[in-house]
Amino acid sequence: MTIQFKPKGVCSQLMNVTIQDGVIQDIQVLGGCSGNLQGISKLLPGMKAEDAIARMAGIKCGFKATSCPDQLTKALQAALNEEEKRKNAE
């Protein structure tokens, strides 16, 4: 299942997150620090979304209250919530 997430308070503009059974399949980020986000996008596939959330939640970027990794945790949580809703609806 893929969701689109619009991050807030960071340079990136859009995050596409694909998860299946709670495991990250793919991450695509539009905008932001290209090298860092490409690295994150390559490291996360195959990891449980809950583990990625635990590792990246609360990371800040400079004086900002959030960061792209922190916003990505919000996208992952939204994807997990949507996946759970769909399973409960079946």
Backbone torsions as a table, in degrees:
resi	resn	phi	psi	omega
1	MET	NA	133.8	-179.4
2	THR	-115.4	135.7	173.2
3	ILE	-124.0	155.5	171.8
4	GLN	-105.8	137.0	-177.5
5	PHE	-131.6	130.9	176.6
6	LYS	-98.7	106.8	-179.3
7	PRO	-69.1	156.8	-179.6
8	LYS	-123.2	138.8	174.2
9	GLY	79.4	14.4	-179.7
10	VAL	-135.2	172.3	-178.6
11	CYS	-74.2	-32.4	-179.4
12	SER	-67.1	149.9	-173.1
13	GLN	-108.6	-27.4	-176.6
14	LEU	-155.1	139.9	177.0
15	MET	-126.0	127.5	172.8
16	ASN	-106.5	122.3	-176.1
17	VAL	-122.5	127.0	176.3
18	THR	-115.6	123.6	175.0
19	ILE	-128.6	156.1	175.4
20	GLN	-143.3	122.4	-178.4
21	ASP	52.7	40.0	176.7
22	GLY	80.0	3.4	-178.4
23	VAL	-110.5	133.2	-179.5
24	ILE	-69.1	127.9	177.6
25	GLN	-101.9	-39.8	-175.6
26	ASP	-158.0	145.9	175.3
27	ILE	-132.8	130.2	173.7
28	GLN	-132.3	131.2	-178.0
29	VAL	-125.5	130.8	177.1
30	LEU	-100.8	123.7	-178.9
31	GLY	85.4	-177.2	-179.9
32	GLY	86.0	-171.7	-179.7
33	CYS	-76.0	101.7	-169.7
34	SER	-52.0	-52.6	-176.6
35	GLY	-61.8	-46.5	-179.7
36	ASN	-62.3	-45.2	-176.9
37	LEU	-72.0	-31.8	173.7
38	GLN	-64.4	-40.7	178.3
39	GLY	-62.3	-47.6	178.3
40	ILE	-59.8	-42.3	-178.6
41	SER	-64.6	-26.6	177.9
42	LYS	-85.5	-29.2	-177.1
43	LEU	-80.3	-31.2	-171.4
44	LEU	-79.2	-33.2	-179.1
45	PRO	-55.6	133.2	-178.1
46	GLY	97.3	-14.4	-179.8
47	MET	-88.9	145.9	173.7
48	LYS	-64.8	135.6	-179.3
49	ALA	-58.0	-38.4	-179.9
50	GLU	-63.0	-36.4	178.3
51	ASP	-68.3	-41.8	178.5
52	ALA	-63.9	-40.6	178.4
53	ILE	-61.1	-45.8	-178.9
54	ALA	-61.5	-33.9	-177.1
55	ARG	-81.2	-31.4	-171.5
56	MET	-108.6	-14.8	-177.4
57	ALA	-61.1	134.4	175.9
58	GLY	88.3	-3.2	177.3
59	ILE	-65.1	135.9	179.5
60	LYS	-110.9	156.0	177.3
61	CYS	-114.2	106.2	-178.3
62	GLY	59.0	-126.8	-179.7
63	PHE	-91.6	1.6	178.4
64	LYS	-72.5	152.2	179.7
65	ALA	-78.0	-6.3	-176.3
66	THR	-145.3	-176.5	177.7
67	SER	-154.6	172.3	176.2
68	CYS	-61.2	-44.3	177.0
69	PRO	-61.3	-39.6	178.1
70	ASP	-64.0	-43.0	177.6
71	GLN	-65.4	-34.1	176.8
72	LEU	-63.2	-34.0	176.7
73	THR	-64.2	-34.6	177.7
74	LYS	-68.3	-38.2	176.4
75	ALA	-65.2	-43.1	179.1
76	LEU	-63.8	-41.3	178.5
77	GLN	-64.6	-40.2	177.5
78	ALA	-62.5	-39.5	178.4
79	ALA	-66.4	-41.8	177.3
80	LEU	-62.5	-42.6	179.2
81	ASN	-62.5	-42.5	179.7
82	GLU	-66.5	-41.1	178.5
83	GLU	-61.8	-42.3	179.1
84	GLU	-64.4	-41.9	177.7
85	LYS	-59.7	-44.0	-179.3
86	ARG	-66.0	-38.5	178.7
87	LYS	-65.9	-40.1	180.0
88	ASN	-69.6	-25.8	-179.8
89	ALA	-78.9	-18.6	-177.6
90	GLU	-75.4	NA	NA
